Amino acid sequence: MKIVVFGCGRVGSGLAVALSLRRHTVTVVDVDPAAFERLGGNFPGRTLRGSAVDRETLVAAGVERADGVAAVTATDEANEICARMAMQAFRVPKVVARLYDPFKADVYHHLGVQTVTPVNWAVHRMADLLCYSHLDAVISLGSGEVDIVETEVPPLLVGRTVPELRVPGEIRIVAITREGRTFLPTDGTLFCKGDRLHIALLGASSDRLRTLLGLG
């Protein structure tokens, strides 16, 4: 994939390096050429000095042919403009923007721009760490509405089937790790001792999950 990252701060540089390690073609744009030093001497991608809100810069960065754009500059305003231009003017298939203002993140999410909100993520992650106890939070999706958690199957569920730990629209087993191998379960899959369950749930349904697991 061809991906353009706007902003070469800690997040942008880390993202660019991670994408290049996955063998994607990456272009990094920043107004400060000194910022590219964060990429290290072995970064195989392309760097370009310019503004994320300048249409000519977007064209020079190859946004017209890009498969994805990440707007991770230091300001919400620049990320908003960059993301909207990439999505609306250049029809980039995948656009992600970092926004610090949760309200703006919700608005742009409804417009089709995927957003990452550090404040919301931190709030939900801290709540997980403080409250989940036997549940290990892996990631929060959207603005924290959906969580992915992991837990070892409790004794009361060993020998039971996957549907017994499902609440439509609230809780679902998305994968099971068994003896070092992770797989997607079917409705007929039986839980075995030592299974590691990967569960998707609404953030508001954590207490219900704990009850089903016998952790309440």
ZIHUKA-V584190 format. One record per run of one state. SS is the DSSP state (hx for helix, st for strand, lp for the rest). FROM is the first residue (numbers start at 0). TO is the last residue. If there is no record, write none. Layout:
ss | from | to
SS | FROM | TO
SS | FROM | TO
This chain:
ss | from | to
lp | 0 | 0
st | 1 | 5
lp | 6 | 8
hx | 9 | 20
lp | 21 | 23
st | 24 | 29
lp | 30 | 31
hx | 32 | 38
lp | 39 | 44
st | 45 | 48
lp | 49 | 53
hx | 54 | 59
lp | 60 | 61
hx | 62 | 64
lp | 65 | 66
st | 67 | 70
lp | 71 | 74
hx | 75 | 88
lp | 89 | 92
st | 93 | 97
lp | 98 | 100
hx | 101 | 109
lp | 110 | 112
st | 113 | 115
lp | 116 | 116
hx | 117 | 130
lp | 131 | 134
st | 135 | 140
lp | 141 | 144
st | 145 | 151
lp | 152 | 153
hx | 154 | 156
lp | 157 | 159
st | 160 | 160
hx | 161 | 164
lp | 165 | 165
st | 166 | 166
lp | 167 | 169
st | 170 | 177
lp | 178 | 179
st | 180 | 182
lp | 183 | 188
st | 189 | 189
lp | 190 | 194
st | 195 | 201
hx | 202 | 211
lp | 212 | 215
